[in-house]
Each structure stands twice: as structure tokens, then as C-alpha cells.
Amino acid sequence: MTDDEVNRLAEHLHIDNFRKNVRITKIWKTEGIFNPKAQGFIRRGKIGGNEEFDDEIKLKAEKWFKENLANTDIEFPQF
């Protein structure tokens, strides 16, 4: 990749631009995942978002991972 391509890709992937990406937010709204009353779709844009989960949500997430990823090679770290 050229320096210009790297710079354009970095700009495209920047968290602020991701937040403004109409195609992404439209998909989430269409699927009924987006909650307009809740905090924004993209929170801080930093690693460690699971710190915002309470114990109940962590258990629900771990249960979902086990049930829905059982027949895949995808693994998620424990909370």
C-alpha cells in the first residue's frame, strides 16, 4: 500500500468517522438493534467496553457466545 492509501484507510477507520457512517447505523436501525433512547451506538471507541457490563449482562453475553458459537472456531475471551 502507498502512504496515501494507508492514510486514507486510517481516516476511513477512525472512530469518529465510524460513528457518522450512515450505512452502519442504518443497518442497525433496520435490524432493530439500535436503541435511539440509549447511549450512542458507538460509545468510547476504546478497548475495554466490557467494563461497562454489569454481572447480569456478562452472564447473558457468555451464555449467548456458548449457544451461538458452539459449532464454530470463533472464541471470545471470558469477561
C-alpha positions in Angstrom: 0.0 0.0 0.0 1.1 3.5 -0.7 1.4 6.1 2.1 -1.6 7.8 0.7 -3.7 4.6 0.7 -2.6 3.9 4.3 -3.6 7.5 5.3 -7.0 7.2 3.6 -7.7 3.9 5.2 -6.7 5.2 8.6 -9.1 8.1 8.1 -11.9 5.9 7.0 -11.5 3.6 10.0 -11.2 6.4 12.5 -13.8 6.0 15.3 -15.3 9.5 14.6 -16.0 8.5 11.0 -17.4 5.2 12.0 -19.9 6.9 14.3 -21.0 9.0 11.3 -21.3 6.1 8.9 -24.9 6.2 7.8 -24.7 2.8 6.2 -23.7 1.2 9.5 -26.2 3.0 11.7 -29.0 2.4 9.1 -28.3 -1.4 9.2 -28.5 -1.4 13.0 -31.7 0.5 13.0 -33.3 -1.7 10.3 -32.4 -4.9 12.3 -33.9 -3.4 15.4 -30.6 -3.4 17.3 -30.2 0.3 17.6 -31.9 1.9 20.6 -32.4 5.6 20.0 -33.1 6.2 23.7 -29.8 4.6 24.8 -26.3 6.0 24.7 -24.9 6.3 21.1 -24.3 3.2 19.1 -20.5 3.6 19.4 -19.5 4.5 22.9 -15.9 5.4 23.6 -14.2 3.6 20.7 -11.7 2.1 23.1 -10.7 -1.4 24.1 -12.4 -2.4 27.4 -16.0 -1.7 26.7 -16.9 -4.8 28.7 -16.1 -2.8 31.8 -19.5 -1.2 31.2 -21.2 -4.5 31.6 -22.8 -5.4 34.9 -22.7 -9.1 36.1 -26.1 -9.9 34.6 -25.1 -8.6 31.2 -21.8 -10.5 31.3 -23.6 -13.8 32.1 -26.1 -13.2 29.3 -23.3 -12.5 26.8 -21.3 -15.6 27.9 -24.4 -17.7 27.5 -25.1 -16.3 24.0 -21.5 -16.9 23.0 -21.7 -20.6 24.1 -25.0 -21.2 22.5 -24.4 -19.4 19.2 -20.7 -20.1 18.6 -20.7 -23.8 19.7 -20.2 -25.1 16.2 -17.6 -22.6 15.1 -14.0 -22.0 15.8 -14.7 -18.5 17.0 -13.7 -17.9 20.6 -14.3 -14.9 22.8 -12.3 -14.1 25.9 -14.0 -14.5 29.3 -15.3 -11.3 30.9 
